[in-house]
Amino acid sequence: MAHWNSRGLRGSSFEEIINFTNERYRQSGLALFQKIPTPIKPINIDKDNRHITLAYFEQRSTVEKQSTVDYIGVAQGIPIAFDAKETAGKSLPLQNIHAHQMAFMGEFRRQRGLSFLLVHFSAADAYYLLPFETLKIYWENAARGGRKSIPLAAFEEKYSIRQTGNLLHYLEAVSLYLEETEKQGSEESC
């Protein structure tokens, strides 16, 4: 069972940058995203400071396991669902992605929404958008006994995300991903 302690949740600073960016996107009318909270069950509480010092992630119900990702929303009329992942290494371990997340993102894509990961390679201080279609290839290959991670070198430069201050300009990469999926969809319908 996963747990949380007083050092905080791994990747939370990355999520803080995303949350700040999402608020700016909302204020400027570009997009509206909602952070889906992860429910926790407090175990130890520092009564003097009223802080949780130890907690466990609550087990999700069967219905909840069929969903969800970190963020769901819409940008310029396009439904979007994405998860945020952070790694200190030179590859993204696939064990950090859960089967229910893959299932949800796949269903979301089948409904013509965009699904992807935002990935932060902290040692390289690099941010990328990883399209669901690319993630799915690596996921399925790992299930057949292949590599259990996605190397940094596999992340396409065209999907790199620039950061200025506390803003992570990921809608630029989303726009490119949308163009490519629309182009692919029109080619498949011919």
N, C-alpha and C positions, 0 to 999 in steps of 0.2 A: 504494500500500500504506500503510495506517495505521501510525503509529509512536507510541512512548511515549518521552518524554525525562525528564530529572531534575525537571522541574516537575510531573510526575505526570499522572494521567489526568483529563481533563475530567469534571466531574460527580462526582468521587470523594467530596467532602465530603457531597454529597446522598446518595450511596450509604452513607456511614458513618452518617448519621442513620437511614436505612432499616434498616441492619444492626443498629444499637442498638435501634431500635424492635422489630424482629423478634425479637431476643433477649428483650426484655421480654415480648412476646406469647407466646413459647415458655415462659418462666418462669412466667407466669400461666395457662398452659394454654389460651389463646385461639386460638393458631394456631401452625403450624410451617412455616417457609419456608426454602428453601435458596437461597443465592446461587450462581448458575452462573458459575464462573470463566471469564474470557476468556484463552485460552492465548497466551503471548508467547514470542518467541525473543530472548534477550539477545544484543546485538551488542557493546556496550561495558560493561565492568565496572570500577568503581573498586576496584582490588585492595587498597588500604589500608583502605578503609571497607567493602569487600565489598557495595557497592551497585550496582545496575544503573543505568547512566546513559543508555543508549540501547537500545531493543528494538523489534521489529516484531511486530504481531499476526500470529500464525500463520494461514496459509490453512486454512480448515476443509474437511474432506472433504465430498463430495456429501451423505452422510447427515447430517452435522452442519449443513449449510446448510439442511436441511429443518426444523431446530429453531433456535433456542431463544431464550428471553428471559432477562432478568437474574435473575428469581426464579420459582421454582415451589414450590408448597406446598399446604397445606390449612388452612382456618379453619372450625372447628365442622362438619367433615364435608364442606365445599364445596371442590372442587378449584379452585385459583387459579394463574394464570400472568400475570406482569406484567413490564413493562420500566420502567426509570427514565430519564427524559429531563430535561435541564436546559438552559435557554436564558437568555441575558442580554438578549435582545430582547423585543419586545412580541408576538411570535408564535413558534410552534414550527415550525421548518423540517421539512418532510416528508422531506427528504434524510437526516435523522437517523434515520429509520425504514427498515429494510431489508425487502426483499421476503420473505426467508425468515422474518423476524419476523412479518410480516403473515400469511403462510401458516400459521405455527405457531399464532398466536392464533386464526385462523379455525377451524382444525381443533380446537383446544381448546374453542372455543365450541360447535362441532357435537357435541362429546362432553359437553355440558352443564356444562362448567367455566366459570369467569369469567375473562375476559381484559381487560386494560386497561393504560393507561399511568399512572404517577405522574409528574406534570410539575411542575418547579420553575421559576417565572419569577423568577430571582434579582434582577433590578432592582426588581421589585415585591414581592419577598419573599413570594410567594404560591405555594401548593401546591394542585394539583388532581388528581382522578382523572378520566381521560378514558376512558369506556367504549369497548370495541372497536368497537361498532356506529357510534359517532360518528366515530371514527378512520377506519373503513372508508369512510364517506361522503366525507370529505376526501381520502383516498388515491385513491379511484376518480375523483373529480372532477379531481384533479391529473393523473392518467393520461390524462384526456380533454382536457388542455390548460388546466385551471382553475388556481386559486390553488395555489401550491406550499408554503403554510404554513397553520397554524391560528392565527388571531389570539386573543390573550388574551380579547377580548370574547366569543369563541365558547365559552369554557369556562363551564359552568353553575355558578352560585353554590352550588347545592345539593350539588355535588361538591367544594366547597372543603374543604381539609384544614387543621385547626388544628394548631399546633405549640406544645408547652409544653416549654421547655428543649430537651433532646435527643430528645424523643419527638414523633413525627409520627403523629397519631391517624387513620391512614388507614382503619382497619377500620370507622369510622363511615360513611365514604363507600362502602366495600365493601358494608356492610349495606344501604344505600339502593339501590345498584346491584342487589344480589341481589333485593330486594323488587320492584323494577321489572321485572327480567327474568322473575321468577316470575309476576307479574301479567300481563305481556305473553304469556307462554307459555300461561297458562290462558285468556286471551282468544282466542288463536289456535286453541286446541283446541275452542272452542265452535262 
